[in-house]
Amino acid sequence: MKPLGKHTLPAMTIPEALQIAERYVADQKLDISKHFISSVRYHESGALTQTYISRGPCWQVTYELMQYADGGQYFILVYMDRKVGHIRGL
């Protein structure tokens, strides 16, 4: 069996990613008045590391609706090159 590779350490901290995400939300005037940050997750591989926003590892900051619903989330993607964008939950 081939040994698994090592994880790479993120080039930016969670507080830095949150600051960038919060600035992006304000700049884009996203209405998050009925949302809260439910999670911050690091992706070093997978679909979110290859988007129209950028390529490579990223932090995913999830803004969840305060009421239960299918969809309605904002996923703010903060890449290590400091590019940022968002996708919506369905």
N, CA, C and O atoms as a Tinker XYZ file with bonds, in Angstrom:
   360  protein
     1  N      0.836000   -1.172000    0.000000    73     2
     2  CA     0.000000    0.000000    0.000000    64     1     3
     3  C      0.885000    1.241000    0.000000    63     2     4     5
     4  O      1.857000    1.327000    0.750000    81     3
     5  N      0.530000    2.203000   -0.857000    73     3     6
     6  CA     1.294000    3.441000   -0.964000    64     5     7
     7  C      0.984000    4.346000    0.240000    63     6     8     9
     8  O     -0.185000    4.542000    0.572000    81     7
     9  N      2.017000    4.899000    0.899000    73     7    10
    10  CA     1.757000    5.772000    2.046000    64     9    11
    11  C      1.077000    7.068000    1.610000    63    10    12    13
    12  O      1.312000    7.563000    0.507000    81    11
    13  N      0.245000    7.603000    2.473000    73    11    14
    14  CA    -0.433000    8.856000    2.190000    64    13    15
    15  C      0.542000   10.018000    2.298000    63    14    16    17
    16  O      1.491000    9.973000    3.081000    81    15
    17  N      0.304000   11.059000    1.507000    73    15    18
    18  CA     1.142000   12.245000    1.569000    64    17    19
    19  C      0.842000   13.060000    2.819000    63    18    20    21
    20  O     -0.100000   12.770000    3.556000    81    19
    21  N      1.644000   14.064000    3.039000    73    19    22
    22  CA     1.456000   14.930000    4.192000    64    21    23
    23  C      0.534000   16.088000    3.831000    63    22    24    25
    24  O      0.483000   16.531000    2.683000    81    23
    25  N     -0.190000   16.563000    4.833000    73    23    26
    26  CA    -0.986000   17.769000    4.652000    64    25    27
    27  C     -0.042000   18.957000    4.578000    63    26    28    29
    28  O      1.016000   18.970000    5.207000    81    27
    29  N     -0.441000   19.950000    3.804000    73    27    30
    30  CA     0.316000   21.192000    3.796000    64    29    31
    31  C     -0.337000   22.162000    4.780000    63    30    32    33
    32  O     -1.561000   22.205000    4.904000    81    31
    33  N      0.471000   22.915000    5.457000    73    31    34
    34  CA    -0.071000   23.909000    6.376000    64    33    35
    35  C     -0.639000   25.073000    5.575000    63    34    36    37
    36  O     -0.030000   25.500000    4.594000    81    35
    37  N     -1.797000   25.592000    5.977000    73    35    38
    38  CA    -2.359000   26.742000    5.266000    64    37    39
    39  C     -1.411000   27.940000    5.327000    63    38    40    41
    40  O     -0.754000   28.179000    6.340000    81    39
    41  N     -1.355000   28.678000    4.236000    73    39    42
    42  CA    -0.489000   29.855000    4.165000    64    41    43
    43  C     -1.090000   31.060000    4.875000    63    42    44    45
    44  O     -0.424000   32.083000    5.037000    81    43
    45  N     -2.364000   30.943000    5.304000    73    43    46
    46  CA    -2.983000   32.021000    6.079000    64    45    47
    47  C     -3.755000   31.397000    7.234000    63    46    48    49
    48  O     -4.222000   30.261000    7.148000    81    47
    49  N     -3.879000   32.150000    8.300000    73    47    50
    50  CA    -4.556000   31.659000    9.497000    64    49    51
    51  C     -6.072000   31.801000    9.368000    63    50    52    53
    52  O     -6.569000   32.497000    8.482000    81    51
    53  N     -6.783000   31.142000   10.248000    73    51    54
    54  CA    -8.246000   31.284000   10.274000    64    53    55
    55  C     -8.647000   32.740000   10.529000    63    54    56    57
    56  O     -9.511000   33.253000    9.819000    81    55
    57  N     -8.052000   33.431000   11.520000    73    55    58
    58  CA    -8.440000   34.836000   11.713000    64    57    59
    59  C     -8.211000   35.703000   10.472000    63    58    60    61
    60  O     -9.017000   36.587000   10.180000    81    59
    61  N     -7.115000   35.456000    9.736000    73    59    62
    62  CA    -6.873000   36.212000    8.501000    64    61    63
    63  C     -7.950000   35.913000    7.464000    63    62    64    65
    64  O     -8.459000   36.824000    6.811000    81    63
    65  N     -8.297000   34.632000    7.316000    73    63    66
    66  CA    -9.332000   34.244000    6.356000    64    65    67
    67  C    -10.680000   34.854000    6.727000    63    66    68    69
    68  O    -11.413000   35.318000    5.853000    81    67
    69  N    -11.008000   34.857000    8.010000    73    67    70
    70  CA   -12.268000   35.455000    8.459000    64    69    71
    71  C    -12.300000   36.952000    8.172000    63    70    72    73
    72  O    -13.328000   37.477000    7.744000    81    71
    73  N    -11.201000   37.636000    8.401000    73    71    74
    74  CA   -11.139000   39.066000    8.133000    64    73    75
    75  C    -11.362000   39.356000    6.651000    63    74    76    77
    76  O    -12.100000   40.275000    6.297000    81    75
    77  N    -10.723000   38.571000    5.788000    73    75    78
    78  CA   -10.887000   38.735000    4.340000    64    77    79
    79  C    -12.334000   38.435000    3.946000    63    78    80    81
    80  O    -12.923000   39.169000    3.152000    81    79
    81  N    -12.907000   37.369000    4.490000    73    79    82
    82  CA   -14.288000   36.990000    4.170000    64    81    83
    83  C    -15.262000   38.077000    4.611000    63    82    84    85
    84  O    -16.166000   38.438000    3.857000    81    83
    85  N    -15.090000   38.600000    5.816000    73    83    86
    86  CA   -15.995000   39.629000    6.320000    64    85    87
    87  C    -15.888000   40.913000    5.496000    63    86    88    89
    88  O    -16.896000   41.575000    5.246000    81    87
    89  N    -14.680000   41.263000    5.078000    73    87    90
    90  CA   -14.504000   42.437000    4.216000    64    89    91
    91  C    -15.189000   42.214000    2.862000    63    90    92    93
    92  O    -15.823000   43.118000    2.318000    81    91
    93  N    -15.049000   40.996000    2.329000    73    91    94
    94  CA   -15.683000   40.656000    1.049000    64    93    95
    95  C    -17.200000   40.772000    1.156000    63    94    96    97
    96  O    -17.839000   41.352000    0.278000    81    95
    97  N    -17.779000   40.227000    2.221000    73    95    98
    98  CA   -19.231000   40.294000    2.422000    64    97    99
    99  C    -19.692000   41.751000    2.446000    63    98   100   101
   100  O    -20.701000   42.095000    1.831000    81    99
   101  N    -18.960000   42.599000    3.150000    73    99   102
   102  CA   -19.314000   44.019000    3.223000    64   101   103
   103  C    -19.159000   44.699000    1.860000    63   102   104   105
   104  O    -20.046000   45.439000    1.434000    81   103
   105  N    -18.039000   44.453000    1.177000    73   103   106
   106  CA   -17.787000   45.072000   -0.129000    64   105   107
   107  C    -18.831000   44.659000   -1.166000    63   106   108   109
   108  O    -19.242000   45.466000   -2.000000    81   107
   109  N    -19.254000   43.403000   -1.106000    73   107   110
   110  CA   -20.235000   42.883000   -2.065000    64   109   111
   111  C    -21.675000   43.181000   -1.640000    63   110   112   113
   112  O    -22.619000   42.906000   -2.381000    81   111
   113  N    -21.830000   43.743000   -0.447000    73   111   114
   114  CA   -23.143000   44.069000    0.107000    64   113   115
   115  C    -24.064000   42.841000    0.155000    63   114   116   117
   116  O    -25.250000   42.924000   -0.163000    81   115
   117  N    -23.483000   41.695000    0.562000    73   115   118
   118  CA   -24.270000   40.480000    0.720000    64   117   119
   119  C    -25.131000   40.624000    1.975000    63   118   120   121
   120  O    -24.629000   41.011000    3.030000    81   119
   121  N    -26.403000   40.320000    1.868000    73   119   122
   122  CA   -27.303000   40.446000    3.015000    64   121   123
   123  C    -27.172000   39.203000    3.896000    63   122   124   125
   124  O    -27.758000   38.159000    3.611000    81   123
   125  N    -26.398000   39.337000    4.963000    73   123   126
   126  CA   -26.208000   38.225000    5.891000    64   125   127
   127  C    -26.931000   38.493000    7.212000    63   126   128   129
   128  O    -26.601000   37.895000    8.236000    81   127
   129  N    -27.911000   39.388000    7.188000    73   127   130
   130  CA   -28.613000   39.768000    8.418000    64   129   131
   131  C    -29.356000   38.593000    9.046000    63   130   132   133
   132  O    -29.650000   38.614000   10.241000    81   131
   133  N    -29.663000   37.568000    8.251000    73   131   134
   134  CA   -30.365000   36.389000    8.779000    64   133   135
   135  C    -29.452000   35.160000    8.783000    63   134   136   137
   136  O    -29.927000   34.024000    8.785000    81   135
   137  N    -28.141000   35.399000    8.785000    73   135   138
   138  CA   -27.149000   34.327000    8.746000    64   137   139
   139  C    -26.189000   34.428000    9.918000    63   138   140   141
   140  O    -26.098000   35.467000   10.572000    81   139
   141  N    -25.476000   33.347000   10.177000    73   139   142
   142  CA   -24.383000   33.330000   11.149000    64   141   143
   143  C    -23.275000   32.456000   10.580000    63   142   144   145
   144  O    -23.528000   31.598000    9.733000    81   143
   145  N    -22.049000   32.672000   11.042000    73   143   146
   146  CA   -20.936000   31.829000   10.591000    64   145   147
   147  C    -21.036000   30.496000   11.328000    63   146   148   149
   148  O    -20.912000   30.437000   12.551000    81   147
   149  N    -21.259000   29.440000   10.571000    73   147   150
   150  CA   -21.422000   28.117000   11.185000    64   149   151
   151  C    -20.146000   27.292000   11.143000    63   150   152   153
   152  O    -19.977000   26.369000   11.940000    81   151
   153  N    -19.235000   27.621000   10.206000    73   151   154
   154  CA   -17.992000   26.844000   10.146000    64   153   155
   155  C    -16.952000   27.539000    9.276000    63   154   156   157
   156  O    -17.264000   28.379000    8.432000    81   155
   157  N    -15.709000   27.152000    9.519000    73   155   158
   158  CA   -14.583000   27.545000    8.675000    64   157   159
   159  C    -13.813000   26.257000    8.426000    63   158   160   161
   160  O    -13.375000   25.592000    9.364000    81   159
   161  N    -13.653000   25.913000    7.153000    73   159   162
   162  CA   -13.036000   24.630000    6.806000    64   161   163
   163  C    -11.949000   24.833000    5.762000    63   162   164   165
   164  O    -12.115000   25.610000    4.822000    81   163
   165  N    -10.839000   24.130000    5.933000    73   163   166
   166  CA    -9.712000   24.207000    5.003000    64   165   167
   167  C     -9.830000   23.110000    3.956000    63   166   168   169
   168  O    -10.055000   21.947000    4.292000    81   167
   169  N     -9.679000   23.478000    2.693000    73   167   170
   170  CA    -9.680000   22.516000    1.580000    64   169   171
   171  C     -8.332000   22.608000    0.879000    63   170   172   173
   172  O     -7.953000   23.664000    0.372000    81   171
   173  N     -7.612000   21.488000    0.856000    73   171   174
   174  CA    -6.355000   21.497000    0.107000    64   173   175
   175  C     -6.454000   20.690000   -1.180000    63   174   176   177
   176  O     -5.519000   20.675000   -1.980000    81   175
   177  N     -7.581000   20.022000   -1.382000    73   175   178
   178  CA    -7.838000   19.315000   -2.636000    64   177   179
   179  C     -9.353000   19.227000   -2.815000    63   178   180   181
   180  O    -10.117000   19.521000   -1.896000    81   179
   181  N     -9.768000   18.824000   -3.995000    73   179   182
   182  CA   -11.192000   18.691000   -4.267000    64   181   183
   183  C    -11.724000   19.809000   -5.150000    63   182   184   185
   184  O    -10.975000   20.677000   -5.598000    81   183
   185  N    -13.023000   19.772000   -5.390000    73   183   186
   186  CA   -13.667000   20.685000   -6.337000    64   185   187
   187  C    -13.479000   22.156000   -5.982000    63   186   188   189
   188  O    -13.300000   22.981000   -6.878000    81   187
   189  N    -13.515000   22.499000   -4.710000    73   187   190
   190  CA   -13.416000   23.908000   -4.332000    64   189   191
   191  C    -12.027000   24.491000   -4.537000    63   190   192   193
   192  O    -11.853000   25.707000   -4.462000    81   191
   193  N    -11.038000   23.646000   -4.796000    73   191   194
   194  CA    -9.679000   24.141000   -5.045000    64   193   195
   195  C     -9.456000   24.432000   -6.533000    63   194   196   197
   196  O     -8.362000   24.835000   -6.929000    81   195
   197  N    -10.477000   24.232000   -7.347000    73   195   198
   198  CA   -10.382000   24.461000   -8.794000    64   197   199
   199  C    -11.629000   25.200000   -9.261000    63   198   200   201
   200  O    -12.463000   24.611000   -9.950000    81   199
   201  N    -11.778000   26.455000   -8.910000    73   199   202
   202  CA   -12.984000   27.205000   -9.269000    64   201   203
   203  C    -12.631000   28.376000  -10.174000    63   202   204   205
   204  O    -11.461000   28.631000  -10.461000    81   203
   205  N    -13.665000   29.080000  -10.616000    73   203   206
   206  CA   -13.480000   30.275000  -11.431000    64   205   207
   207  C    -12.825000   31.404000  -10.619000    63   206   208   209
   208  O    -12.288000   32.352000  -11.191000    81   207
   209  N    -12.874000   31.296000   -9.283000    73   207   210
   210  CA   -12.321000   32.340000   -8.415000    64   209   211
   211  C    -10.797000   32.239000   -8.384000    63   210   212   213
   212  O    -10.097000   33.235000   -8.564000    81   211
   213  N    -10.297000   31.041000   -8.156000    73   211   214
   214  CA    -8.855000   30.798000   -8.104000    64   213   215
   215  C     -8.617000   29.291000   -8.081000    63   214   216   217
   216  O     -9.558000   28.498000   -8.122000    81   215
   217  N     -7.359000   28.918000   -8.016000    73   215   218
   218  CA    -6.974000   27.508000   -7.946000    64   217   219
   219  C     -6.024000   27.328000   -6.774000    63   218   220   221
   220  O     -5.180000   28.183000   -6.506000    81   219
   221  N     -6.170000   26.205000   -6.080000    73   219   222
   222  CA    -5.290000   25.911000   -4.967000    64   221   223
   223  C     -6.073000   25.835000   -3.663000    63   222   224   225
   224  O     -7.294000   25.986000   -3.657000    81   223
   225  N     -5.371000   25.600000   -2.564000    73   223   226
   226  CA    -6.028000   25.464000   -1.268000    64   225   227
   227  C     -6.820000   26.720000   -0.896000    63   226   228   229
   228  O     -6.473000   27.835000   -1.285000    81   227
   229  N     -7.890000   26.505000   -0.134000    73   227   230
   230  CA    -8.716000   27.640000    0.281000    64   229   231
   231  C     -9.397000   27.356000    1.616000    63   230   232   233
   232  O     -9.550000   26.208000    2.035000    81   231
   233  N     -9.794000   28.436000    2.260000    73   231   234
   234  CA   -10.658000   28.367000    3.429000    64   233   235
   235  C    -12.089000   28.577000    2.951000    63   234   236   237
   236  O    -12.346000   29.464000    2.137000    81   235
   237  N    -13.008000   27.781000    3.443000    73   235   238
   238  CA   -14.433000   27.944000    3.157000    64   237   239
   239  C    -15.106000   28.458000    4.425000    63   238   240   241
   240  O    -15.172000   27.751000    5.431000    81   239
   241  N    -15.604000   29.688000    4.372000    73   239   242
   242  CA   -16.335000   30.279000    5.493000    64   241   243
   243  C    -17.815000   30.150000    5.163000    63   242   244   245
   244  O    -18.285000   30.713000    4.174000    81   243
   245  N    -18.553000   29.407000    5.991000    73   243   246
   246  CA   -19.963000   29.143000    5.723000    64   245   247
   247  C    -20.853000   30.022000    6.584000    63   246   248   249
   248  O    -20.778000   30.001000    7.812000    81   247
   249  N    -21.696000   30.792000    5.914000    73   247   250
   250  CA   -22.740000   31.574000    6.573000    64   249   251
   251  C    -24.048000   30.803000    6.404000    63   250   252   253
   252  O    -24.539000   30.630000    5.288000    81   251
   253  N    -24.591000   30.355000    7.496000    73   251   254
   254  CA   -25.799000   29.523000    7.519000    64   253   255
   255  C    -26.995000   30.396000    7.907000    63   254   256   257
   256  O    -26.862000   31.328000    8.700000    81   255
   257  N    -28.165000   30.082000    7.338000    73   255   258
   258  CA   -29.389000   30.776000    7.742000    64   257   259
   259  C    -29.723000   30.462000    9.189000    63   258   260   261
   260  O    -29.476000   29.350000    9.656000    81   259
   261  N    -30.284000   31.433000    9.905000    73   259   262
   262  CA   -30.668000   31.207000   11.297000    64   261   263
   263  C    -31.857000   30.268000   11.427000    63   262   264   265
   264  O    -32.017000   29.609000   12.454000    81   263
   265  N    -32.690000   30.199000   10.400000    73   263   266
   266  CA   -33.799000   29.245000   10.430000    64   265   267
   267  C    -33.446000   28.065000    9.532000    63   266   268   269
   268  O    -32.737000   28.221000    8.538000    81   267
   269  N    -33.939000   26.896000    9.886000    73   267   270
   270  CA   -33.658000   25.705000    9.087000    64   269   271
   271  C    -34.285000   25.840000    7.713000    63   270   272   273
   272  O    -35.455000   26.199000    7.580000    81   271
   273  N    -33.486000   25.546000    6.686000    73   271   274
   274  CA   -33.966000   25.602000    5.308000    64   273   275
   275  C    -33.006000   24.814000    4.440000    63   274   276   277
   276  O    -31.832000   24.654000    4.777000    81   275
   277  N    -33.510000   24.324000    3.323000    73   275   278
   278  CA   -32.633000   23.718000    2.325000    64   277   279
   279  C    -32.030000   24.850000    1.519000    63   278   280   281
   280  O    -32.751000   25.607000    0.869000    81   279
   281  N    -30.731000   24.970000    1.555000    73   279   282
   282  CA   -30.056000   26.023000    0.813000    64   281   283
   283  C    -30.030000   27.328000    1.579000    63   282   284   285
   284  O    -30.293000   27.375000    2.781000    81   283
   285  N    -29.704000   28.391000    0.850000    73   283   286
   286  CA   -29.664000   29.709000    1.454000    64   285   287
   287  C    -28.337000   30.077000    2.079000    63   286   288   289
   288  O    -28.168000   31.202000    2.549000    81   287
   289  N    -27.385000   29.148000    2.095000    73   287   290
   290  CA   -26.080000   29.442000    2.684000    64   289   291
   291  C    -25.246000   30.289000    1.720000    63   290   292   293
   292  O    -25.464000   30.282000    0.508000    81   291
   293  N    -24.304000   31.004000    2.286000    73   291   294
   294  CA   -23.233000   31.637000    1.528000    64   293   295
   295  C    -21.956000   30.898000    1.882000    63   294   296   297
   296  O    -21.637000   30.729000    3.059000    81   295
   297  N    -21.223000   30.456000    0.867000    73   295   298
   298  CA   -19.924000   29.841000    1.061000    64   297   299
   299  C    -18.892000   30.832000    0.519000    63   298   300   301
   300  O    -18.759000   31.003000   -0.693000    81   299
   301  N    -18.174000   31.474000    1.421000    73   299   302
   302  CA   -17.142000   32.428000    1.025000    64   301   303
   303  C    -15.837000   31.645000    0.922000    63   302   304   305
   304  O    -15.398000   31.024000    1.890000    81   303
   305  N    -15.227000   31.679000   -0.248000    73   303   306
   306  CA   -13.992000   30.936000   -0.494000    64   305   307
   307  C    -12.823000   31.904000   -0.500000    63   306   308   309
   308  O    -12.770000   32.824000   -1.317000    81   307
   309  N    -11.886000   31.692000    0.415000    73   307   310
   310  CA   -10.712000   32.551000    0.553000    64   309   311
   311  C     -9.483000   31.707000    0.215000    63   310   312   313
   312  O     -9.136000   30.770000    0.934000    81   311
   313  N     -8.839000   32.061000   -0.889000    73   311   314
   314  CA    -7.683000   31.297000   -1.365000    64   313   315
   315  C     -6.390000   31.856000   -0.783000    63   314   316   317
   316  O     -6.338000   33.000000   -0.331000    81   315
   317  N     -5.362000   31.038000   -0.803000    73   315   318
   318  CA    -4.084000   31.420000   -0.215000    64   317   319
   319  C     -3.446000   32.601000   -0.948000    63   318   320   321
   320  O     -2.604000   33.294000   -0.377000    81   319
   321  N     -3.835000   32.839000   -2.207000    73   319   322
   322  CA    -3.340000   34.011000   -2.945000    64   321   323
   323  C     -4.188000   35.248000   -2.635000    63   322   324   325
   324  O     -4.028000   36.294000   -3.264000    81   323
   325  N     -5.100000   35.115000   -1.647000    73   323   326
   326  CA    -5.971000   36.182000   -1.149000    64   325   327
   327  C     -7.102000   36.535000   -2.100000    63   326   328   329
   328  O     -7.808000   37.517000   -1.871000    81   327
   329  N     -7.291000   35.763000   -3.157000    73   327   330
   330  CA    -8.474000   35.946000   -3.994000    64   329   331
   331  C     -9.660000   35.396000   -3.210000    63   330   332   333
   332  O     -9.532000   34.433000   -2.454000    81   331
   333  N    -10.810000   36.022000   -3.403000    73   331   334
   334  CA   -11.989000   35.631000   -2.634000    64   333   335
   335  C    -13.223000   35.753000   -3.515000    63   334   336   337
   336  O    -13.291000   36.607000   -4.398000    81   335
   337  N    -14.183000   34.898000   -3.265000    73   335   338
   338  CA   -15.458000   34.927000   -3.969000    64   337   339
   339  C    -16.446000   34.099000   -3.192000    63   338   340   341
   340  O    -16.136000   33.602000   -2.109000    81   339
   341  N    -17.645000   33.946000   -3.744000    73   339   342
   342  CA   -18.648000   33.164000   -3.017000    64   341   343
   343  C    -19.491000   32.331000   -3.975000    63   342   344   345
   344  O    -19.614000   32.623000   -5.165000    81   343
   345  N    -20.055000   31.296000   -3.403000    73   343   346
   346  CA   -21.058000   30.488000   -4.072000    64   345   347
   347  C    -22.221000   30.355000   -3.104000    63   346   348   349
   348  O    -22.039000   30.492000   -1.894000    81   347
   349  N    -23.409000   30.091000   -3.620000    73   347   350
   350  CA   -24.594000   29.981000   -2.781000    64   349   351
   351  C    -24.976000   28.518000   -2.614000    63   350   352   353
   352  O    -24.760000   27.700000   -3.508000    81   351
   353  N    -25.547000   28.202000   -1.460000    73   351   354
   354  CA   -26.097000   26.873000   -1.237000    64   353   355
   355  C    -27.419000   26.731000   -1.976000    63   354   356   357
   356  O    -28.153000   27.706000   -2.141000    81   355
   357  N    -27.713000   25.547000   -2.407000    73   355   358
   358  CA   -28.964000   25.307000   -3.153000    64   357   359
   359  C    -30.064000   24.825000   -2.254000    63   358   360
   360  O    -31.176000   24.577000   -2.718000    81   359
